Amino acid sequence: MAVPAIAAGARRPSRIAREWMAAAIQATDKGEERIVVINVGGKRFETYEHTLNKYPNTLLGSQERRQSYYDPIKKEFFFERHRSSFTAILYYYQSGGILEKPLNVPEHIFLEEIEFFQLTDVMQMQNEEEEKEIEQLKEEEGKIELPHNKVMKLIWVTFEDPNSSYFAKGLAIFALFVILLSIAVFCVETLPSLDDSMPTTSISPNGSTITHPAKNFNTNIFFILNAVCTAWFTFEYVLRFLVSPNKIEFLKSTLNILDLLSILPFYITVILARTGDFGVLRVMRVIRVARVFKLTRHSRGLYILGKTLHASMNELLMLFLFLLMGVILFASAAYYAEFQENPKMFRSIPHGFWWAVVTMTTVGYGDLYPITFAGKIVGTMCALSGVLAIALPVPVIVSNFEYYYKEEMLRKEREAAKKKKLEDAEAIENSVSFKSLNQLMPKSPFLERKEDNRSIHSTPDSMTRRRDPRPPVVHKKNGAMKMSHEPIREFDELELVGESSLSHERRHLTPETLL
């Protein structure tokens, strides 16, 4: 391992410092754990050298930067800094990136210490890495790209992500209410006592048939409710199409195709109701049942079920093939076993298909049943074969469901973590910038007065009993930045530090001894 070069313009280290650096390099090559002693304001801290080397772009993590603070006599690094803050700074190295301000340290002093030990650049790099991770999460989830226009992007996110804002959540609730209302109208309007949009017939006492014309289609209350719901569906579909970043992918989406199928029948119904083609009108009413699938957009459970069925398509096709083979086989066997003794029920093999289906699925309506001994044997084998055929692909389908369910839970956790990171990043940008810490931080409020060539540092009482008005301190915990506004607590003791050319005199004074 080569000795690191000395930066241009830096003071050349002493012979003892060079020997110490050479010994450190030699110990590293041998795999030994070298302990570094750091003296901060008279308090000694010890840690492994490799712990500091995790962050080489900081003051303590770089051998070149910290060597100028090395005391060759005491074989320690000496920093005349705020020692209560250094406890949190050292823990930043030991914990791998957790920085939390101590309760008894004022915020502006803690910011000064962060700047002195050169941690701001490292923390900013970690923030950038976290932002890259967020972008990778978005790519892995396969999300559609967002529109470039800010207004279009806002509209798209509002409709696609109900959790993006309170307004988006309220809009999703309203859309869900409209869907449920539309489904309720679709079901209730088929009641005979309420369905007056179709012509009806009745038989008179003398046996003749009387046709009752349909009532005004446009004044039907169900028509009005259906028109209101369809108007909302149309507005939502058209607006989402206009702001979508990829129009072709939007039209090819399964959910959007279902949305279109739930809208078109209404307009076709309005046209056909005036022409009198009631046969096609009934077909259009049936297509309106596609509105049920609009619930999938607002239910993650239905979405998971849809993905499960799509992933299990091969197993479902295999199940259908097994059932088809069984239906043909057992319907044929039942026909030849029953057609002489029971010709009314098993008139042909196609008539036996229905019996085979309800038997293999273990439904057993009882409308068709064998009466001969051979027919009963066929029925028993048909029921057992159906149970086995249905049970075979079920474990695979359940496994797929569990996979997508766990994936959904992980997605929610990633979304929560991503949202928290974005909120923390925005809070940092709005409160303090790492690049301008020196500009934001005022001079130290400590009073300085020289007495017998000594510097006495004290904190006024007015500062210890009020909340500091300066910007909040930056915390980094569990990979996320946090802000805090904590009241400044009184120091338990004040430091009196005297300096001389040969030694450092240190003693502690209480507030009473200074008066």
C-alpha positions in Angstrom: 0.0 0.0 0.0 1.6 3.3 -1.1 1.9 6.3 1.2 -0.6 8.9 0.2 0.9 12.0 -1.4 0.8 15.3 0.5 -1.6 17.9 -1.0 0.0 20.9 -2.7 0.5 23.8 -0.3 0.0 21.7 2.8 2.5 21.7 5.7 4.9 18.8 5.5 4.2 16.4 8.4 6.9 16.0 11.1 9.1 13.0 11.3 7.1 11.4 14.1 3.9 12.0 12.1 5.4 10.3 9.1 6.5 7.4 11.2 3.0 7.1 12.6 1.4 7.2 9.2 3.9 4.5 8.0 3.1 2.4 11.0 -0.6 2.8 10.3 -0.1 1.7 6.7 2.0 -1.3 7.8 -0.6 -2.3 10.3 -3.3 -2.1 7.7 -1.3 -4.3 5.3 -0.9 -6.9 8.1 -4.6 -6.8 8.8 -4.2 -5.5 12.3 -6.9 -3.3 13.9 -5.3 0.0 14.7 -7.0 2.1 17.4 -7.0 5.9 16.9 -7.2 8.2 19.9 -9.0 11.5 19.4 -8.9 14.2 22.0 -11.7 16.8 21.7 -11.6 19.6 24.2 -9.9 17.4 26.9 -12.2 14.4 26.4 -10.5 11.3 24.8 -12.3 9.2 22.2 -11.0 5.9 20.8 -12.1 4.1 17.7 -10.7 1.8 15.0 -9.0 3.5 12.1 -11.0 1.5 9.5 -14.1 3.0 11.0 -12.9 6.5 10.1 -11.7 5.4 6.7 -15.3 4.6 5.6 -15.7 8.3 4.7 -12.4 9.4 3.1 -13.8 12.7 2.0 -14.2 13.9 5.6 -11.6 15.5 8.0 -11.3 12.4 10.2 -11.6 9.9 7.3 -8.7 11.3 5.3 -5.2 10.6 6.7 -3.8 13.7 4.9 -6.4 16.0 6.4 -6.2 14.8 10.0 -2.5 14.4 10.2 -2.0 18.2 10.9 -3.9 17.7 14.1 -1.7 14.9 15.4 0.1 15.3 18.7 3.3 13.2 18.4 4.1 13.5 22.1 0.8 12.1 23.3 0.2 10.1 20.2 -3.3 11.4 19.7 -5.3 13.8 17.5 -6.2 16.9 19.3 -9.2 19.1 18.3 -10.2 22.2 20.3 -13.8 21.8 19.4 -17.2 21.3 21.0 -16.8 17.9 22.6 -20.6 17.2 23.2 -21.2 17.6 19.5 -18.3 15.3 18.7 -20.0 12.4 20.4 -22.7 12.5 17.7 -20.1 13.1 14.9 -18.1 10.0 15.9 -21.2 7.9 16.1 -21.9 9.0 12.5 -18.7 7.0 11.5 -19.5 4.1 13.8 -23.1 3.7 12.7 -22.6 4.1 9.0 -24.4 7.3 8.4 -26.7 8.1 11.4 -26.3 11.7 12.5 -28.5 13.0 15.3 -28.0 16.2 17.3 -27.6 15.8 21.1 -30.3 17.4 23.2 -27.9 19.7 25.1 -26.2 21.1 22.0 -27.5 24.3 20.3 -28.4 23.9 16.7 -26.1 26.5 15.3 -23.1 25.1 17.2 -23.9 21.6 15.9 -24.0 23.0 12.3 -20.6 24.6 12.8 -19.1 21.3 14.0 -20.6 19.4 11.0 -19.0 22.0 8.7 -15.6 21.8 10.5 -15.4 18.0 10.3 -16.5 18.2 6.6 -19.5 15.9 6.8 -21.8 18.1 4.7 -20.5 16.9 1.4 -20.8 13.3 2.4 -24.3 13.7 3.5 -25.2 15.5 0.3 -23.8 12.6 -1.7 -25.9 10.2 0.3 -29.0 12.2 -0.5 -28.1 12.1 -4.2 -27.7 8.3 -4.0 -31.1 8.0 -2.3 -32.7 10.0 -5.0 -31.1 7.7 -7.6 -32.5 4.7 -5.7 -36.0 6.3 -5.8 -35.7 6.7 -9.6 -34.6 3.0 -9.9 -37.7 2.0 -7.8 -39.9 3.8 -10.3 -38.2 2.1 -13.2 -38.5 -1.3 -11.6 -42.2 -0.9 -10.9 -42.7 -0.2 -14.6 -44.6 3.0 -14.2 -45.7 4.9 -17.2 -43.6 8.0 -17.9 -45.1 11.3 -16.7 -46.1 14.1 -19.0 -43.5 16.9 -19.4 -46.1 19.7 -19.0 -46.6 20.6 -15.4 -50.4 21.0 -15.7 -50.8 17.8 -17.6 -48.5 16.0 -15.1 -50.6 17.3 -12.2 -53.8 16.1 -13.8 -52.4 12.7 -14.7 -51.0 12.0 -11.2 -54.3 13.2 -9.6 -56.3 10.6 -11.6 -53.7 7.8 -11.5 -52.4 8.0 -7.9 -55.0 8.7 -5.3 -52.4 8.9 -2.6 -50.6 11.8 -4.3 -52.7 14.5 -2.5 -55.8 14.9 -0.5 -57.7 16.3 -3.5 -56.7 13.1 -5.5 -57.9 10.9 -2.7 -61.3 12.8 -2.6 -61.6 12.6 -6.3 -61.0 8.8 -6.2 -63.7 8.4 -3.5 -66.1 10.4 -5.7 -65.3 8.3 -8.7 -65.9 5.1 -6.7 -69.3 6.5 -5.5 -70.3 7.1 -9.2 -69.3 3.6 -10.1 -71.3 2.0 -7.3 -74.3 4.2 -8.2 -74.1 3.2 -11.9 -73.9 -0.5 -10.9 -76.9 -0.1 -8.6 -78.9 1.6 -11.3 -78.0 -1.2 -13.7 -79.4 -3.8 -11.4 -82.5 -2.0 -10.0 -83.8 -0.8 -13.3 -84.4 -4.5 -14.3 -87.2 -4.9 -11.7 -90.4 -5.5 -13.6 -92.3 -2.9 -11.6 -89.7 -0.2 -12.5 -88.7 -1.2 -16.0 -90.9 1.1 -18.1 -88.5 1.9 -20.9 -89.5 -1.2 -22.9 -92.8 -2.1 -24.4 -94.7 -4.7 -22.4 -97.5 -7.2 -23.3 -100.4 -8.5 -21.2 -103.4 -10.9 -21.8 -106.9 -9.5 -21.5 -109.7 -11.5 -19.8 -111.1 -12.6 -23.2 -107.7 -14.1 -24.2 -106.4 -11.3 -26.5 -102.9 -9.9 -26.2 -102.5 -6.2 -25.3 -99.3 -4.3 -26.0 -98.4 -1.4 -23.7 -96.1 1.1 -25.3 -92.9 2.2 -23.5 -93.0 5.4 -21.5 -90.9 8.4 -22.4 -87.3 7.0 -22.4 -85.7 10.4 -21.6 -87.8 11.1 -18.5 -87.1 7.8 -16.8 -85.3 8.5 -13.5 -82.9 5.6 -14.1 -82.0 7.1 -17.5 -81.2 10.4 -15.9 -79.0 8.8 -13.3 -77.3 6.7 -15.9 -76.7 9.8 -18.0 -75.1 11.6 -15.1 -72.8 8.6 -14.4 -71.9 8.2 -18.1 -71.1 11.9 -18.4 -68.6 11.5 -15.5 -67.1 8.4 -17.1 -66.8 10.2 -20.4 -65.2 13.3 -18.9 -62.7 11.1 -16.9 -61.8 9.0 -19.9 -61.3 11.9 -22.3 -59.3 14.0 -19.9 -57.0 11.1 -19.0 -56.5 10.4 -22.7 -55.6 14.0 -23.4 -53.0 14.2 -20.6 -51.6 10.7 -21.0 -47.9 10.6 -21.9 -48.4 7.7 -24.3 -51.7 7.7 -26.2 -51.1 4.3 -27.9 -50.3 2.6 -24.6 -53.3 4.3 -23.0 -55.7 2.9 -25.7 -54.1 -0.6 -25.4 -54.5 -0.8 -21.6 -57.0 -3.4 -20.5 -58.6 -1.2 -17.9 -59.0 1.6 -20.4 -60.7 -0.8 -22.8 -63.1 -1.8 -20.1 -63.7 1.9 -19.4 -64.6 2.5 -23.0 -66.9 -0.5 -23.1 -68.8 0.9 -20.1 -69.3 4.2 -21.9 -70.3 3.3 -25.4 -73.4 1.2 -24.7 -75.2 4.3 -23.3 -74.7 6.4 -26.4 -75.7 3.4 -28.6 -78.8 2.8 -26.4 -79.9 6.4 -26.8 -79.7 6.1 -30.6 -81.4 2.7 -30.8 -84.2 3.6 -28.4 -85.4 6.1 -31.0 -85.2 3.7 -33.9 -87.2 1.0 -32.0 -84.5 -1.8 -32.3 -85.1 -3.2 -28.8 -83.2 -6.5 -29.5 -79.9 -4.7 -29.9 -80.9 -2.4 -27.0 -81.0 -5.4 -24.7 -77.6 -6.5 -25.9 -76.2 -3.0 -25.1 -77.6 -3.2 -21.7 -75.8 -6.4 -21.1 -72.5 -4.8 -22.2 -72.9 -2.2 -19.5 -72.1 -4.8 -17.0 -68.4 -4.0 -17.8 -68.7 -1.1 -15.4 -68.2 -3.7 -12.6 -64.6 -4.0 -13.8 -64.0 -0.3 -13.2 -63.8 -1.2 -9.5 -60.5 -2.8 -10.3 -59.0 0.7 -10.7 -59.9 1.5 -7.1 -59.3 -1.8 -5.4 -55.8 -3.2 -5.1 -57.3 -6.6 -4.1 -59.1 -6.9 -7.4 -56.0 -5.8 -9.1 -54.0 -8.6 -7.4 -56.6 -11.1 -8.4 -56.5 -10.0 -12.0 -52.7 -10.3 -12.1 -52.9 -13.7 -10.5 -55.4 -15.0 -13.1 -53.2 -13.6 -15.9 -50.1 -15.3 -14.5 -52.0 -18.5 -14.0 -53.4 -18.6 -17.5 -51.5 -21.8 -18.5 -52.8 -23.6 -15.5 -56.4 -22.4 -16.2 -56.1 -23.5 -19.8 -54.9 -26.9 -18.5 -57.9 -27.1 -16.1 -60.3 -26.2 -19.0 -58.7 -28.9 -21.1 -59.1 -31.6 -18.4 -62.7 -30.6 -17.8 -63.5 -30.6 -21.6 -62.0 -34.1 -21.9 -63.9 -35.3 -18.9 -67.2 -33.8 -20.1 -67.0 -35.5 -23.5 -65.9 -38.8 -22.0 -68.5 -39.1 -19.2 -71.4 -37.6 -21.2 -70.8 -40.2 -23.8 -70.6 -43.0 -21.2 -73.7 -41.8 -19.5 -75.7 -41.6 -22.7 -74.9 -45.2 -23.7 -75.6 -46.4 -20.1 -79.0 -44.6 -19.9 -80.5 -44.0 -23.3 -82.6 -47.3 -23.1 -83.8 -47.0 -19.5 -83.9 -43.2 -19.2 -84.3 -41.7 -22.7 -86.1 -38.6 -21.5 -83.1 -37.3 -19.6 -80.2 -38.5 -21.7 -81.7 -38.0 -25.2 -78.2 -37.4 -26.8 -74.6 -36.9 -25.9 -74.9 -33.1 -26.2 -77.7 -33.3 -23.7 -75.4 -35.1 -21.4 -72.8 -32.3 -21.5 -74.7 -30.3 -18.9 -75.0 -33.3 -16.6 -71.2 -34.0 -16.9 -70.3 -30.3 -16.1 -72.5 -30.0 -13.0 -71.3 -33.4 -11.8 -67.5 -32.7 -12.3 -67.8 -29.4 -10.6 -69.7 -31.2 -7.7 -72.7 -28.8 -8.1 -75.3 -31.5 -8.8 -78.5 -29.6 -9.6 -80.5 -32.8 -9.8 -82.3 -31.9 -13.0 -80.5 -34.8 -14.7 -79.5 -38.0 -13.0 -78.8 -41.6 -13.9 -81.1 -44.4 -12.8 -79.2 -47.5 -14.0 -76.4 -49.2 -12.2 -73.9 -48.6 -15.0 -75.0 -44.9 -15.1 -74.4 -44.5 -11.4 -70.9 -46.0 -11.8 -70.2 -43.5 -14.5 -71.6 -40.6 -12.3 -69.3 -41.7 -9.4 -66.2 -41.7 -11.6 -67.3 -38.4 -13.2 -67.5 -36.7 -9.7 -64.2 -38.1 -8.5 -62.4 -37.1 -11.8 -63.8 -33.6 -11.5 -62.5 -33.1 -7.9 -59.0 -34.3 -8.9 -59.0 -32.2 -12.1 -60.0 -29.0 -10.3 -57.6 -29.6 -7.3 -54.4 -30.1 -9.5 -53.9 -26.4 -10.6 -55.1 -24.8 -7.4 -51.8 -24.8 -5.5 -50.1 -23.1 -8.5 -52.8 -20.4 -8.5 -52.6 -19.9 -4.8 -48.8 -19.6 -5.0 -49.1 -16.9 -7.7 -51.6 -15.0 -5.5 -49.3 -15.1 -2.5 -46.4 -13.9 -4.7 -48.4 -10.9 -6.0 -49.8 -10.2 -2.6 -46.3 -10.0 -1.0 -45.2 -7.9 -4.0 -48.0 -5.5 -3.3 -47.0 -5.3 0.4 -43.4 -4.5 -0.6 -44.6 -2.0 -3.1 -46.5 -0.2 -0.3 -43.4 -0.2 1.9 -41.3 1.2 -0.9 -43.9 3.9 -1.6 -44.0 4.9 2.0 -40.2 5.0 2.2 -40.0 6.9 -1.1 -42.6 9.4 0.1 -40.7 9.9 3.3 -37.4 10.5 1.5 -39.0 13.0 -0.8 -40.6 14.9 2.1 -37.3 15.0 4.0 -35.5 16.2 1.0 -38.0 19.0 0.4 -37.8 20.0 4.0 -34.0 20.2 3.8 -34.2 22.3 0.6 -36.6 24.7 2.2 -34.7 25.1 5.4 -31.0 24.8 4.9 -28.6 24.2 2.1 -25.4 22.2 2.7 -23.5 24.4 0.2 -24.3 27.6 2.1 -23.8 26.6 5.7 -21.1 29.2 6.2 -23.4 31.9 4.9 -26.4 30.9 6.9 -24.6 30.4 10.2 -23.8 33.6 12.2 -20.8 34.0 14.3 -20.6 32.1 17.5 -22.7 33.8 20.2 -20.3 32.8 22.9 -18.9 35.8 24.7 -15.2 36.1 24.6 -13.0 38.1 26.9 -9.4 37.8 27.6 -8.2 37.6 31.1 -4.6 36.6 32.0 -4.0 35.4 28.5 -6.9 33.0 28.8 -10.1 32.7 26.8 -13.3 32.2 28.9 -16.3 30.9 27.0 -19.7 31.1 28.5 -23.3 31.0 27.5 -25.7 33.9 28.5 -28.7 32.9 30.5 -31.0 34.5 27.9 -29.8 32.0 25.4 -30.3 29.0 27.6 -34.0 29.7 28.3 -35.4 30.4 24.9 -35.8 28.4 21.7 -33.1 29.1 19.1 -34.6 31.1 16.2 -32.1 29.8 13.6 -32.9 27.1 11.0 -33.5 23.6 12.3 -30.6 21.2 12.5 -30.2 18.4 10.0 -30.4 14.8 11.2 -29.7 11.7 9.2 -31.2 8.6 10.7 -31.9 5.2 9.0 -30.9 6.7 5.7 -33.3 9.6 5.9 -32.8 13.3 6.7 -34.8 14.7 9.6 -35.3 18.2 11.0 -35.8 19.0 14.6 -36.6 22.2 16.7 -35.3 21.3 20.1 -35.0 23.8 23.0 -31.5 24.6 24.1 -30.8 23.2 27.5 -28.5 24.7 30.0 -25.0 23.3 30.1 -24.2 21.4 33.3 -20.7 22.8 33.3 -18.7 25.4 31.4 -15.2 25.0 30.1 -12.2 27.1 30.9 -9.5 26.4 28.4 -6.1 27.9 28.7 -3.5 27.5 26.0 0.3 27.6 26.1 3.0 26.6 23.7 3.9 23.4 25.5 0.7 22.1 27.1 -3.1 22.6 27.3 -4.5 23.5 30.7 -8.1 22.4 31.2 -10.4 22.7 34.1 -14.2 22.9 34.5 -16.1 25.7 36.3 -19.7 25.9 37.4 -21.7 29.0 36.9 -21.4 29.8 40.6 -17.6 29.9 40.4 -17.7 32.4 37.5 -19.8 35.0 39.4 
